[in-house]
Amino acid sequence: TTAINWNVETFDTDGFHSTSSNTSRITIPSGKTGYYKVYAQLTFNNNAATANEVNLQIYKNGSRIVSVIDNFTGNTGINHYRNYSDTIYLTATDYLEVYTYQNTGSNLNVYFSDSGTEYSWFGLELIGA
């Protein structure tokens, strides 16, 4: 199981994320406690192996709270996607991370972007207190 590091931000209005330290985390700042719409997607490069499992896991404060698991038969022409979306109550200093696990027997990279198209992302949106 591996934490995904995010070294690029589309926008960050209140310092939820740092691209220089703890880059796997989105941390709730002081004064921002409330309900959040959380969303994440991981896109994995294609792989020719068969009977594989890849997953996307959401961790809160270092503990897994959800795992999106899927088994697939490999195909060299298809990328594989795992996504997650839910509403979670978070308080100041809580942090979320995306982890992944795969058992293909070879390297399976997370595909982030290409020519301005985003394939993997992680974010949240404050809905209300």
DODRENVO-919247 format. One record per atom (N, C-alpha, C): residue number from 0; atom name; z, y, x. Coordinates in nm, 3 decimals. Atoms other than C-alpha are relative to their C-alpha. Layout:
BEGIN
<site n="NUM" atom="CA" z="Z" y="Y" x="X"/>
...
// end
This chain:
BEGIN
<site n="0" atom="N" z="0.000" y="-0.118" x="0.085"/>
<site n="0" atom="CA" z="0.000" y="0.000" x="0.000"/>
<site n="0" atom="C" z="0.000" y="0.124" x="0.089"/>
<site n="1" atom="N" z="0.021" y="-0.116" x="-0.086"/>
<site n="1" atom="CA" z="-0.112" y="0.332" x="0.148"/>
<site n="1" atom="C" z="0.000" y="0.129" x="-0.082"/>
<site n="2" atom="N" z="0.002" y="-0.132" x="0.064"/>
<site n="2" atom="CA" z="-0.040" y="0.693" x="0.050"/>
<site n="2" atom="C" z="-0.132" y="0.069" x="0.034"/>
<site n="3" atom="N" z="0.123" y="-0.075" x="-0.021"/>
<site n="3" atom="CA" z="-0.350" y="0.907" x="0.007"/>
<site n="3" atom="C" z="0.037" y="0.142" x="0.043"/>
<site n="4" atom="N" z="-0.020" y="-0.136" x="-0.047"/>
<site n="4" atom="CA" z="-0.349" y="1.229" x="0.208"/>
<site n="4" atom="C" z="-0.113" y="0.089" x="-0.051"/>
<site n="5" atom="N" z="0.095" y="-0.095" x="0.058"/>
<site n="5" atom="CA" z="-0.520" y="1.529" x="0.049"/>
<site n="5" atom="C" z="-0.003" y="0.123" x="0.091"/>
<site n="6" atom="N" z="0.007" y="-0.109" x="-0.097"/>
<site n="6" atom="CA" z="-0.639" y="1.782" x="0.306"/>
<site n="6" atom="C" z="-0.083" y="0.119" x="-0.050"/>
<site n="7" atom="N" z="0.078" y="-0.109" x="0.059"/>
<site n="7" atom="CA" z="-0.839" y="2.008" x="0.071"/>
<site n="7" atom="C" z="0.059" y="0.031" x="-0.138"/>
<site n="8" atom="N" z="-0.044" y="-0.042" x="0.133"/>
<site n="8" atom="CA" z="-0.733" y="2.208" x="-0.234"/>
<site n="8" atom="C" z="-0.113" y="0.075" x="-0.069"/>
<site n="9" atom="N" z="0.094" y="-0.080" x="0.078"/>
<site n="9" atom="CA" z="-0.957" y="2.338" x="-0.510"/>
<site n="9" atom="C" z="0.067" y="0.132" x="-0.033"/>
<site n="10" atom="N" z="-0.085" y="-0.118" x="0.016"/>
<site n="10" atom="CA" z="-0.682" y="2.583" x="-0.612"/>
<site n="10" atom="C" z="0.143" y="-0.047" x="-0.016"/>
<site n="11" atom="N" z="-0.142" y="0.030" x="0.006"/>
<site n="11" atom="CA" z="-0.303" y="2.594" x="-0.598"/>
<site n="11" atom="C" z="0.072" y="0.131" x="-0.030"/>
<site n="12" atom="N" z="-0.050" y="-0.130" x="0.043"/>
<site n="12" atom="CA" z="-0.145" y="2.876" x="-0.797"/>
<site n="12" atom="C" z="0.142" y="0.032" x="0.046"/>
<site n="13" atom="N" z="-0.141" y="-0.027" x="-0.028"/>
<site n="13" atom="CA" z="0.220" y="2.834" x="-0.696"/>
<site n="13" atom="C" z="0.057" y="-0.081" x="0.116"/>
<site n="14" atom="N" z="-0.051" y="0.073" x="-0.116"/>
<site n="14" atom="CA" z="0.245" y="2.636" x="-0.372"/>
<site n="14" atom="C" z="0.049" y="-0.140" x="-0.029"/>
<site n="15" atom="N" z="-0.036" y="0.138" x="0.033"/>
<site n="15" atom="CA" z="0.261" y="2.288" x="-0.523"/>
<site n="15" atom="C" z="-0.035" y="-0.097" x="0.113"/>
<site n="16" atom="N" z="0.053" y="0.093" x="-0.100"/>
<site n="16" atom="CA" z="0.073" y="2.132" x="-0.229"/>
<site n="16" atom="C" z="-0.020" y="0.071" x="0.132"/>
<site n="17" atom="N" z="0.027" y="-0.054" x="-0.134"/>
<site n="17" atom="CA" z="0.042" y="2.183" x="0.146"/>
<site n="17" atom="C" z="-0.108" y="-0.085" x="0.066"/>
<site n="18" atom="N" z="0.103" y="0.074" x="-0.074"/>
<site n="18" atom="CA" z="-0.263" y="2.089" x="0.352"/>
<site n="18" atom="C" z="0.040" y="-0.023" x="0.145"/>
<site n="19" atom="N" z="-0.045" y="0.018" x="-0.138"/>
<site n="19" atom="CA" z="-0.054" y="2.087" x="0.672"/>
<site n="19" atom="C" z="0.123" y="-0.088" x="0.016"/>
<site n="20" atom="N" z="-0.116" y="0.091" x="-0.008"/>
<site n="20" atom="CA" z="0.267" y="1.892" x="0.592"/>
<site n="20" atom="C" z="0.018" y="-0.071" x="-0.133"/>
<site n="21" atom="N" z="-0.016" y="0.082" x="0.122"/>
<site n="21" atom="CA" z="0.347" y="1.615" x="0.343"/>
<site n="21" atom="C" z="-0.124" y="0.008" x="-0.087"/>
<site n="22" atom="N" z="0.127" y="-0.020" x="0.070"/>
<site n="22" atom="CA" z="-0.020" y="1.623" x="0.245"/>
<site n="22" atom="C" z="-0.027" y="-0.100" x="-0.111"/>
<site n="23" atom="N" z="0.017" y="0.095" x="0.110"/>
<site n="23" atom="CA" z="0.016" y="1.324" x="0.015"/>
<site n="23" atom="C" z="0.071" y="0.046" x="-0.127"/>
<site n="24" atom="N" z="-0.089" y="-0.041" x="0.110"/>
<site n="24" atom="CA" z="0.258" y="1.515" x="-0.212"/>
<site n="24" atom="C" z="-0.047" y="0.124" x="-0.075"/>
<site n="25" atom="N" z="-0.002" y="-0.119" x="0.083"/>
<site n="25" atom="CA" z="0.242" y="1.755" x="-0.500"/>
<site n="25" atom="C" z="0.145" y="0.015" x="-0.041"/>
<site n="26" atom="N" z="-0.143" y="-0.024" x="0.024"/>
<site n="26" atom="CA" z="0.591" y="1.907" x="-0.528"/>
<site n="26" atom="C" z="0.017" y="0.113" x="-0.100"/>
<site n="27" atom="N" z="-0.025" y="-0.100" x="0.102"/>
<site n="27" atom="CA" z="0.723" y="2.099" x="-0.826"/>
<site n="27" atom="C" z="0.086" y="0.112" x="0.059"/>
<site n="28" atom="N" z="-0.076" y="-0.113" x="-0.054"/>
<site n="28" atom="CA" z="0.834" y="2.449" x="-0.716"/>
<site n="28" atom="C" z="0.116" y="0.042" x="-0.091"/>
<site n="29" atom="N" z="-0.111" y="-0.056" x="0.075"/>
<site n="29" atom="CA" z="1.153" y="2.623" x="-0.826"/>
<site n="29" atom="C" z="-0.053" y="0.082" x="-0.118"/>
<site n="30" atom="N" z="0.039" y="-0.075" x="0.118"/>
<site n="30" atom="CA" z="1.125" y="2.764" x="-1.177"/>
<site n="30" atom="C" z="-0.116" y="-0.060" x="-0.078"/>
<site n="31" atom="N" z="0.118" y="0.059" x="0.065"/>
<site n="31" atom="CA" z="0.842" y="2.527" x="-1.279"/>
<site n="31" atom="C" z="0.031" y="-0.134" x="-0.068"/>
<site n="32" atom="N" z="-0.039" y="0.121" x="0.071"/>
<site n="32" atom="CA" z="1.038" y="2.246" x="-1.454"/>
<site n="32" atom="C" z="-0.070" y="-0.004" x="-0.136"/>
<site n="33" atom="N" z="0.062" y="0.013" x="0.131"/>
<site n="33" atom="CA" z="0.856" y="2.110" x="-1.759"/>
<site n="33" atom="C" z="-0.087" y="-0.123" x="-0.011"/>
<site n="34" atom="N" z="0.092" y="0.111" x="0.024"/>
<site n="34" atom="CA" z="0.598" y="1.873" x="-1.901"/>
<site n="34" atom="C" z="-0.133" y="0.031" x="0.068"/>
<site n="35" atom="N" z="0.124" y="-0.017" x="-0.075"/>
<site n="35" atom="CA" z="0.289" y="1.821" x="-1.685"/>
<site n="35" atom="C" z="-0.101" y="-0.106" x="-0.040"/>
<site n="36" atom="N" z="0.112" y="0.092" x="0.010"/>
<site n="36" atom="CA" z="-0.048" y="1.665" x="-1.750"/>
<site n="36" atom="C" z="-0.036" y="-0.035" x="0.144"/>
<site n="37" atom="N" z="0.027" y="0.048" x="-0.136"/>
<site n="37" atom="CA" z="-0.099" y="1.454" x="-1.435"/>
<site n="37" atom="C" z="-0.129" y="-0.081" x="-0.006"/>
<site n="38" atom="N" z="0.125" y="0.073" x="-0.002"/>
<site n="38" atom="CA" z="-0.441" y="1.320" x="-1.340"/>
<site n="38" atom="C" z="-0.037" y="-0.035" x="0.144"/>
<site n="39" atom="N" z="0.043" y="0.045" x="-0.133"/>
<site n="39" atom="CA" z="-0.583" y="1.125" x="-1.048"/>
<site n="39" atom="C" z="-0.117" y="-0.095" x="-0.017"/>
<site n="40" atom="N" z="0.108" y="0.097" x="-0.008"/>
<site n="40" atom="CA" z="-0.896" y="0.935" x="-0.959"/>
<site n="40" atom="C" z="-0.024" y="-0.032" x="0.146"/>
<site n="41" atom="N" z="0.043" y="0.046" x="-0.132"/>
<site n="41" atom="CA" z="-0.982" y="0.728" x="-0.654"/>
<site n="41" atom="C" z="-0.132" y="-0.071" x="-0.015"/>
<site n="42" atom="N" z="0.129" y="0.066" x="-0.004"/>
<site n="42" atom="CA" z="-1.337" y="0.623" x="-0.580"/>
<site n="42" atom="C" z="-0.008" y="-0.074" x="0.133"/>
<site n="43" atom="N" z="0.007" y="0.085" x="-0.119"/>
<site n="43" atom="CA" z="-1.381" y="0.337" x="-0.335"/>
<site n="43" atom="C" z="-0.145" y="-0.030" x="0.033"/>
<site n="44" atom="N" z="0.138" y="0.033" x="-0.040"/>
<site n="44" atom="CA" z="-1.694" y="0.271" x="-0.133"/>
<site n="44" atom="C" z="-0.035" y="-0.140" x="-0.046"/>
<site n="45" atom="N" z="0.043" y="0.131" x="0.045"/>
<site n="45" atom="CA" z="-1.901" y="-0.028" x="-0.238"/>
<site n="45" atom="C" z="0.032" y="-0.106" x="0.103"/>
<site n="46" atom="N" z="-0.042" y="0.110" x="-0.086"/>
<site n="46" atom="CA" z="-1.816" y="-0.367" x="-0.095"/>
<site n="46" atom="C" z="-0.065" y="-0.128" x="-0.053"/>
<site n="47" atom="N" z="0.072" y="0.120" x="0.041"/>
<site n="47" atom="CA" z="-2.001" y="-0.699" x="-0.100"/>
<site n="47" atom="C" z="0.091" y="-0.120" x="-0.028"/>
<site n="48" atom="N" z="-0.091" y="0.113" x="0.022"/>
<site n="48" atom="CA" z="-1.689" y="-0.919" x="-0.123"/>
<site n="48" atom="C" z="0.015" y="-0.028" x="-0.149"/>
<site n="49" atom="N" z="-0.018" y="0.038" x="0.139"/>
<site n="49" atom="CA" z="-1.599" y="-1.100" x="-0.445"/>
<site n="49" atom="C" z="0.147" y="-0.019" x="-0.032"/>
<site n="50" atom="N" z="-0.135" y="0.024" x="0.050"/>
<site n="50" atom="CA" z="-1.283" y="-1.141" x="-0.657"/>
<site n="50" atom="C" z="0.102" y="0.088" x="0.071"/>
<site n="51" atom="N" z="-0.086" y="-0.095" x="-0.067"/>
<site n="51" atom="CA" z="-1.113" y="-0.828" x="-0.529"/>
<site n="51" atom="C" z="0.089" y="0.074" x="-0.098"/>
<site n="52" atom="N" z="-0.087" y="-0.089" x="0.075"/>
<site n="52" atom="CA" z="-0.828" y="-0.612" x="-0.648"/>
<site n="52" atom="C" z="0.011" y="0.131" x="0.075"/>
<site n="53" atom="N" z="-0.030" y="-0.133" x="-0.052"/>
<site n="53" atom="CA" z="-0.806" y="-0.238" x="-0.591"/>
<site n="53" atom="C" z="0.082" y="0.071" x="-0.107"/>
<site n="54" atom="N" z="-0.079" y="-0.069" x="0.100"/>
<site n="54" atom="CA" z="-0.553" y="-0.012" x="-0.755"/>
<site n="54" atom="C" z="0.035" y="0.140" x="0.043"/>
<site n="55" atom="N" z="-0.049" y="-0.135" x="-0.017"/>
<site n="55" atom="CA" z="-0.425" y="0.340" x="-0.791"/>
<site n="55" atom="C" z="0.143" y="-0.002" x="-0.052"/>
<site n="56" atom="N" z="-0.141" y="-0.002" x="0.039"/>
<site n="56" atom="CA" z="-0.049" y="0.390" x="-0.802"/>
<site n="56" atom="C" z="0.051" y="0.143" x="0.006"/>
<site n="57" atom="N" z="-0.065" y="-0.130" x="0.000"/>
<site n="57" atom="CA" z="0.151" y="0.701" x="-0.893"/>
<site n="57" atom="C" z="0.147" y="-0.022" x="0.035"/>
<site n="58" atom="N" z="-0.139" y="0.004" x="-0.043"/>
<site n="58" atom="CA" z="0.482" y="0.749" x="-0.715"/>
<site n="58" atom="C" z="0.066" y="0.133" x="-0.034"/>
<site n="59" atom="N" z="-0.081" y="-0.119" x="0.024"/>
<site n="59" atom="CA" z="0.753" y="0.993" x="-0.822"/>
<site n="59" atom="C" z="0.123" y="-0.009" x="0.088"/>
<site n="60" atom="N" z="-0.116" y="-0.005" x="-0.091"/>
<site n="60" atom="CA" z="1.011" y="1.088" x="-0.557"/>
<site n="60" atom="C" z="0.015" y="-0.128" x="0.081"/>
<site n="61" atom="N" z="-0.001" y="0.118" x="-0.086"/>
<site n="61" atom="CA" z="0.916" y="0.783" x="-0.349"/>
<site n="61" atom="C" z="0.004" y="-0.134" x="-0.070"/>
<site n="62" atom="N" z="-0.004" y="0.126" x="0.076"/>
<site n="62" atom="CA" z="0.925" y="0.522" x="-0.629"/>
<site n="62" atom="C" z="-0.122" y="-0.009" x="-0.091"/>
<site n="63" atom="N" z="0.117" y="0.019" x="0.085"/>
<site n="63" atom="CA" z="0.625" y="0.376" x="-0.808"/>
<site n="63" atom="C" z="0.039" y="0.008" x="-0.147"/>
<site n="64" atom="N" z="-0.024" y="-0.009" x="0.144"/>
<site n="64" atom="CA" z="0.609" y="0.471" x="-1.177"/>
<site n="64" atom="C" z="-0.115" y="-0.058" x="-0.082"/>
<site n="65" atom="N" z="0.113" y="0.060" x="0.070"/>
<site n="65" atom="CA" z="0.263" y="0.337" x="-1.267"/>
<site n="65" atom="C" z="-0.097" y="-0.057" x="0.101"/>
<site n="66" atom="N" z="0.104" y="0.059" x="-0.083"/>
<site n="66" atom="CA" z="-0.008" y="0.116" x="-1.124"/>
<site n="66" atom="C" z="-0.118" y="-0.036" x="-0.088"/>
<site n="67" atom="N" z="0.124" y="0.030" x="0.073"/>
<site n="67" atom="CA" z="-0.368" y="0.100" x="-1.249"/>
<site n="67" atom="C" z="-0.074" y="-0.104" x="0.084"/>
<site n="68" atom="N" z="0.056" y="0.112" x="-0.076"/>
<site n="68" atom="CA" z="-0.497" y="-0.239" x="-1.135"/>
<site n="68" atom="C" z="-0.127" y="-0.048" x="-0.066"/>
<site n="69" atom="N" z="0.123" y="0.056" x="0.053"/>
<site n="69" atom="CA" z="-0.845" y="-0.379" x="-1.172"/>
<site n="69" atom="C" z="-0.055" y="-0.100" x="0.100"/>
<site n="70" atom="N" z="0.069" y="0.098" x="-0.082"/>
<site n="70" atom="CA" z="-1.021" y="-0.685" x="-1.040"/>
<site n="70" atom="C" z="-0.150" y="0.017" x="-0.023"/>
<site n="71" atom="N" z="0.143" y="-0.015" x="0.014"/>
<site n="71" atom="CA" z="-1.391" y="-0.673" x="-0.974"/>
<site n="71" atom="C" z="-0.072" y="-0.097" x="0.091"/>
<site n="72" atom="N" z="0.088" y="0.075" x="-0.087"/>
<site n="72" atom="CA" z="-1.673" y="-0.872" x="-0.830"/>
<site n="72" atom="C" z="-0.080" y="0.100" x="0.080"/>
<site n="73" atom="N" z="0.065" y="-0.097" x="-0.087"/>
<site n="73" atom="CA" z="-1.817" y="-0.687" x="-0.534"/>
<site n="73" atom="C" z="-0.149" y="0.012" x="-0.026"/>
<site n="74" atom="N" z="0.142" y="-0.028" x="0.013"/>
<site n="74" atom="CA" z="-2.157" y="-0.530" x="-0.541"/>
<site n="74" atom="C" z="-0.032" y="0.109" x="0.101"/>
<site n="75" atom="N" z="0.027" y="-0.095" x="-0.106"/>
<site n="75" atom="CA" z="-2.309" y="-0.350" x="-0.247"/>
<site n="75" atom="C" z="-0.061" y="0.131" x="-0.049"/>
<site n="76" atom="N" z="0.062" y="-0.121" x="0.049"/>
<site n="76" atom="CA" z="-2.473" y="-0.089" x="-0.469"/>
<site n="76" atom="C" z="0.087" y="0.082" x="-0.094"/>
<site n="77" atom="N" z="-0.084" y="-0.065" x="0.100"/>
<site n="77" atom="CA" z="-2.176" y="0.019" x="-0.683"/>
<site n="77" atom="C" z="0.131" y="0.045" x="0.063"/>
<site n="78" atom="N" z="-0.133" y="-0.045" x="-0.037"/>
<site n="78" atom="CA" z="-1.873" y="0.235" x="-0.604"/>
<site n="78" atom="C" z="0.097" y="-0.040" x="-0.111"/>
<site n="79" atom="N" z="-0.102" y="0.045" x="0.095"/>
<site n="79" atom="CA" z="-1.547" y="0.137" x="-0.775"/>
<site n="79" atom="C" z="0.099" y="0.113" x="-0.025"/>
<site n="80" atom="N" z="-0.083" y="-0.111" x="0.040"/>
<site n="80" atom="CA" z="-1.330" y="0.386" x="-0.966"/>
<site n="80" atom="C" z="0.129" y="-0.050" x="-0.062"/>
<site n="81" atom="N" z="-0.127" y="0.021" x="0.069"/>
<site n="81" atom="CA" z="-0.964" y="0.384" x="-1.069"/>
<site n="81" atom="C" z="0.049" y="0.139" x="-0.037"/>
<site n="82" atom="N" z="-0.050" y="-0.131" x="0.037"/>
<site n="82" atom="CA" z="-0.823" y="0.673" x="-1.269"/>
<site n="82" atom="C" z="0.124" y="-0.011" x="-0.086"/>
<site n="83" atom="N" z="-0.128" y="-0.006" x="0.071"/>
<site n="83" atom="CA" z="-0.500" y="0.780" x="-1.435"/>
<site n="83" atom="C" z="0.017" y="0.139" x="-0.058"/>
<site n="84" atom="N" z="-0.035" y="-0.126" x="0.062"/>
<site n="84" atom="CA" z="-0.389" y="1.051" x="-1.674"/>
<site n="84" atom="C" z="0.117" y="-0.024" x="-0.095"/>
<site n="85" atom="N" z="-0.115" y="0.014" x="0.087"/>
<site n="85" atom="CA" z="-0.057" y="1.099" x="-1.851"/>
<site n="85" atom="C" z="0.079" y="0.131" x="0.001"/>
<site n="86" atom="N" z="-0.091" y="-0.113" x="0.004"/>
<site n="86" atom="CA" z="0.207" y="1.355" x="-1.945"/>
<site n="86" atom="C" z="0.136" y="-0.046" x="0.051"/>
<site n="87" atom="N" z="-0.126" y="0.037" x="-0.064"/>
<site n="87" atom="CA" z="0.524" y="1.346" x="-1.734"/>
<site n="87" atom="C" z="0.090" y="0.123" x="0.005"/>
<site n="88" atom="N" z="-0.097" y="-0.108" x="-0.015"/>
<site n="88" atom="CA" z="0.841" y="1.558" x="-1.739"/>
<site n="88" atom="C" z="0.046" y="0.003" x="0.145"/>
<site n="89" atom="N" z="-0.035" y="-0.015" x="-0.141"/>
<site n="89" atom="CA" z="0.911" y="1.692" x="-1.389"/>
<site n="89" atom="C" z="0.090" y="0.122" x="0.018"/>
<site n="90" atom="N" z="-0.089" y="-0.111" x="-0.031"/>
<site n="90" atom="CA" z="1.186" y="1.913" x="-1.248"/>
<site n="90" atom="C" z="-0.028" y="0.052" x="0.141"/>
<site n="91" atom="N" z="0.018" y="-0.060" x="-0.132"/>
<site n="91" atom="CA" z="1.190" y="2.145" x="-0.946"/>
<site n="91" atom="C" z="0.046" y="-0.098" x="0.108"/>
<site n="92" atom="N" z="-0.014" y="0.088" x="-0.118"/>
<site n="92" atom="CA" z="1.173" y="1.947" x="-0.617"/>
<site n="92" atom="C" z="-0.051" y="-0.142" x="-0.024"/>
<site n="93" atom="N" z="0.066" y="0.129" x="0.021"/>
<site n="93" atom="CA" z="1.028" y="1.635" x="-0.787"/>
<site n="93" atom="C" z="-0.136" y="0.005" x="0.069"/>
<site n="94" atom="N" z="0.134" y="0.004" x="-0.059"/>
<site n="94" atom="CA" z="0.715" y="1.521" x="-0.606"/>
<site n="94" atom="C" z="-0.072" y="-0.126" x="-0.044"/>
<site n="95" atom="N" z="0.086" y="0.112" x="0.037"/>
<site n="95" atom="CA" z="0.426" y="1.295" x="-0.698"/>
<site n="95" atom="C" z="-0.094" y="-0.029" x="0.115"/>
<site n="96" atom="N" z="0.097" y="0.044" x="-0.099"/>
<site n="96" atom="CA" z="0.197" y="1.093" x="-0.471"/>
<site n="96" atom="C" z="-0.091" y="-0.105" x="-0.061"/>
<site n="97" atom="N" z="0.092" y="0.107" x="0.036"/>
<site n="97" atom="CA" z="-0.105" y="0.870" x="-0.514"/>
<site n="97" atom="C" z="-0.003" y="-0.099" x="0.116"/>
<site n="98" atom="N" z="0.010" y="0.110" x="-0.096"/>
<site n="98" atom="CA" z="-0.098" y="0.536" x="-0.336"/>
<site n="98" atom="C" z="-0.113" y="-0.092" x="-0.043"/>
<site n="99" atom="N" z="0.100" y="0.100" x="0.035"/>
<site n="99" atom="CA" z="-0.358" y="0.263" x="-0.323"/>
<site n="99" atom="C" z="0.028" y="-0.129" x="0.075"/>
<site n="100" atom="N" z="-0.007" y="0.133" x="-0.062"/>
<site n="100" atom="CA" z="-0.372" y="-0.106" x="-0.244"/>
<site n="100" atom="C" z="-0.133" y="-0.069" x="-0.027"/>
<site n="101" atom="N" z="0.120" y="0.080" x="0.021"/>
<site n="101" atom="CA" z="-0.673" y="-0.330" x="-0.196"/>
<site n="101" atom="C" z="0.009" y="-0.127" x="0.082"/>
<site n="102" atom="N" z="-0.005" y="0.129" x="-0.071"/>
<site n="102" atom="CA" z="-0.720" y="-0.693" x="-0.093"/>
<site n="102" atom="C" z="-0.140" y="-0.059" x="0.017"/>
<site n="103" atom="N" z="0.137" y="0.048" x="-0.014"/>
<site n="103" atom="CA" z="-1.092" y="-0.716" x="-0.025"/>
<site n="103" atom="C" z="-0.022" y="-0.082" x="0.126"/>
<site n="104" atom="N" z="0.016" y="0.073" x="-0.124"/>
<site n="104" atom="CA" z="-1.035" y="-0.864" x="0.319"/>
<site n="104" atom="C" z="-0.074" y="0.078" x="0.107"/>
<site n="105" atom="N" z="0.066" y="-0.087" x="-0.097"/>
<site n="105" atom="CA" z="-1.217" y="-0.578" x="0.490"/>
<site n="105" atom="C" z="0.032" y="0.145" x="-0.036"/>
<site n="106" atom="N" z="-0.024" y="-0.142" x="0.029"/>
<site n="106" atom="CA" z="-1.207" y="-0.198" x="0.508"/>
<site n="106" atom="C" z="-0.067" y="0.040" x="-0.130"/>
<site n="107" atom="N" z="0.052" y="-0.055" x="0.125"/>
<site n="107" atom="CA" z="-1.255" y="-0.028" x="0.174"/>
<site n="107" atom="C" z="0.048" y="0.144" x="-0.005"/>
<site n="108" atom="N" z="-0.039" y="-0.139" x="-0.013"/>
<site n="108" atom="CA" z="-1.255" y="0.349" x="0.210"/>
<site n="108" atom="C" z="0.001" y="0.073" x="-0.132"/>
<site n="109" atom="N" z="0.000" y="-0.091" x="0.114"/>
<site n="109" atom="CA" z="-1.163" y="0.612" x="-0.046"/>
<site n="109" atom="C" z="-0.109" y="0.104" x="0.026"/>
<site n="110" atom="N" z="0.115" y="-0.090" x="-0.009"/>
<site n="110" atom="CA" z="-1.470" y="0.829" x="-0.109"/>
<site n="110" atom="C" z="0.041" y="0.132" x="-0.067"/>
<site n="111" atom="N" z="-0.052" y="-0.126" x="0.052"/>
<site n="111" atom="CA" z="-1.367" y="1.195" x="-0.149"/>
<site n="111" atom="C" z="-0.107" y="0.091" x="-0.059"/>
<site n="112" atom="N" z="0.101" y="-0.091" x="0.052"/>
<site n="112" atom="CA" z="-1.677" y="1.412" x="-0.184"/>
<site n="112" atom="C" z="-0.129" y="-0.014" x="0.080"/>
<site n="113" atom="N" z="0.130" y="0.003" x="-0.065"/>
<site n="113" atom="CA" z="-2.042" y="1.449" x="-0.098"/>
<site n="113" atom="C" z="-0.083" y="0.114" x="-0.057"/>
<site n="114" atom="N" z="0.087" y="-0.112" x="0.040"/>
<site n="114" atom="CA" z="-2.256" y="1.765" x="-0.110"/>
<site n="114" atom="C" z="0.056" y="0.077" x="-0.119"/>
<site n="115" atom="N" z="-0.062" y="-0.079" x="0.106"/>
<site n="115" atom="CA" z="-2.007" y="1.948" x="-0.332"/>
<site n="115" atom="C" z="0.043" y="-0.077" x="-0.123"/>
<site n="116" atom="N" z="-0.043" y="0.082" x="0.113"/>
<site n="116" atom="CA" z="-1.949" y="1.659" x="-0.575"/>
<site n="116" atom="C" z="0.130" y="-0.069" x="0.038"/>
<site n="117" atom="N" z="-0.130" y="0.061" x="-0.025"/>
<site n="117" atom="CA" z="-1.587" y="1.546" x="-0.597"/>
<site n="117" atom="C" z="0.004" y="-0.139" x="-0.064"/>
<site n="118" atom="N" z="-0.009" y="0.137" x="0.050"/>
<site n="118" atom="CA" z="-1.529" y="1.171" x="-0.634"/>
<site n="118" atom="C" z="0.144" y="-0.048" x="-0.014"/>
<site n="119" atom="N" z="-0.142" y="0.035" x="0.009"/>
<site n="119" atom="CA" z="-1.152" y="1.146" x="-0.582"/>
<site n="119" atom="C" z="0.080" y="0.129" x="-0.011"/>
<site n="120" atom="N" z="-0.081" y="-0.120" x="0.019"/>
<site n="120" atom="CA" z="-0.887" y="1.393" x="-0.696"/>
<site n="120" atom="C" z="0.140" y="-0.037" x="-0.047"/>
<site n="121" atom="N" z="-0.139" y="0.014" x="0.040"/>
<site n="121" atom="CA" z="-0.520" y="1.441" x="-0.776"/>
<site n="121" atom="C" z="0.049" y="0.138" x="-0.037"/>
<site n="122" atom="N" z="-0.047" y="-0.131" x="0.041"/>
<site n="122" atom="CA" z="-0.368" y="1.724" x="-0.974"/>
<site n="122" atom="C" z="0.095" y="-0.008" x="-0.117"/>
<site n="123" atom="N" z="-0.084" y="-0.010" x="0.118"/>
<site n="123" atom="CA" z="-0.137" y="1.842" x="-1.246"/>
<site n="123" atom="C" z="-0.013" y="0.138" x="-0.060"/>
<site n="124" atom="N" z="0.010" y="-0.125" x="0.075"/>
<site n="124" atom="CA" z="-0.119" y="2.113" x="-1.507"/>
<site n="124" atom="C" z="0.126" y="0.013" x="-0.085"/>
<site n="125" atom="N" z="-0.120" y="-0.024" x="0.078"/>
<site n="125" atom="CA" z="0.198" y="2.261" x="-1.656"/>
<site n="125" atom="C" z="-0.037" y="0.024" x="-0.146"/>
<site n="126" atom="N" z="0.026" y="-0.013" x="0.142"/>
<site n="126" atom="CA" z="0.190" y="2.215" x="-2.032"/>
<site n="126" atom="C" z="0.103" y="0.093" x="-0.064"/>
<site n="127" atom="N" z="-0.108" y="-0.084" x="0.052"/>
<site n="127" atom="CA" z="0.526" y="2.375" x="-2.112"/>
<site n="127" atom="C" z="0.136" y="-0.054" x="0.036"/>
<site n="128" atom="N" z="-0.137" y="0.039" x="-0.036"/>
<site n="128" atom="CA" z="0.899" y="2.366" x="-2.054"/>
<site n="128" atom="C" z="0.064" y="-0.083" x="-0.109"/>
// end
